[in-house]
Amino acid sequence: MKIAVLFETPYFGGGSFTHSINVCLDLKRFINNNKKIIIYTNFEKNYQIIKKLGLPVILFNYSFIDKVILKLSFYKFFRLLFNFFHLNISLEKKLISNNIDLIYFPVISHSIFSIKKIKYVTTLLDLEHFKHSIYPEISKEEFLYREKLYFYCLPKSKLIITSYDSIKKNISNKYNISEKKIFVIPFTPGRLFNSRKKNHLKVKKELKSFNNYYFYPAQIWGHKNHISILKAAKILEKKGYNINFVFSGRDRGYKKFLDDYIEKHKVKNIFFTGYLKSNEMNYVYKKCSGIIFTSLFGPNAIPPLEAWFYKKPLIYNNKLIDDVNPSVAKCINVKDPKEISKAIIYIENNKYSKKLINNGSKKLRSIEIKSQYRYKVLNKILSQIFL
């Protein structure tokens, strides 16, 4: 059996990229040798990263005609028209010529509308688009797009992968999918961060004056709730604390709002790094005083796992229902800047116990063991698909 992993998340894609890399590494590690894994990506940078990991990878490009087919395939009329005239995207033709039996989507992409002949496995990481009326990044149009995408591809998928049991139940209920068709594999920490390379001089120089900083590894979306951290920073400043905050990730349209708030309220000690390479992330994680994760989307995420990997104090949203609880983190109402400031003071006063750190490490190990086991089970499931 030959399995193509369709890797269409760009290298600056944050958690989706991290997850996709982890999927490629784990499939290669745990799927039997009688199943050949080949990764296909349409980004040159992705190709270079994956190649350096020693994984089999093929770089492809979408032609102008491909892009037209991809765009129009969103509409049922054009899908029927393309089927009638046997118009396929070049990627599927390439996969068929390479005798690919199954496509594995580590993240669902628009390309799925144009896949006609090859069986596929999809991955649905969350259902947070149902909060579309709250956050600007999920407009009504985006909500409707995702709904159409999910209603189209989930019933056709041979298997649906997700990361948490509550997501599995919600997928089943909202899209009328049997739970037997949905398979849970937990998130694991980013593998690229644990790098031995030392070319992090740029971020090291930029953070030279930041001796005591708290790190929020998240792209600049509204739902990431950076604003509460800025308000907490002002509270801490008024109390006489000299504490810095580092925000990583690309601007997704929300940074101007944060910049305006910083300027208006004269908030100090805030540093935006923008996109960080994996070895730079490794450096920032190692040097930080703690991890803050104020995201309002869930129910789970990768940064808490990375906090446990680096043995750092973790401040987390107490409203998210996942593996993070008061035994492994300082869980607070992340919408309340006062609670965030108190949590930071709690850590600064050395009240964040070693027991919490150790519990986090144990929790991470149990999640990793579960993930490894689930991939071994997945290996058997994939074999059954072709029986």
Protein Blocks (a to p, Z undefined) as FASTA:
>chain_A
ZZddddfbdfklojmlmmmmmmmmmmmmmmcfklccddddfbfklmmmmmmnopacdddd
ddfklmmmmmmmmpmklmmmmmmnopacfklmmmmmnopabdcdfbacfklmmpmkbccd
dddfbfklmmmmmpmklcfklmmmmmmmmmmmmmmpmbdcdfbfklmmmmmmmnopafkl
pccddddddfklmpcbfblmlmmmmmmmmmbccdddddddfklommmmmmmmmmmmmnop
acddddedjdehjmmmmmmmmmmnopghiacebjadfklmmmmmmmpgbdcdfbfbdfbd
fklmmmmmnopacdddfkbccfbdfklcccddfkbmklmmmmmmmmmnopacfklmmmmm
mmmmmmmmmmmmmmmmmmmmmmmmmZZ
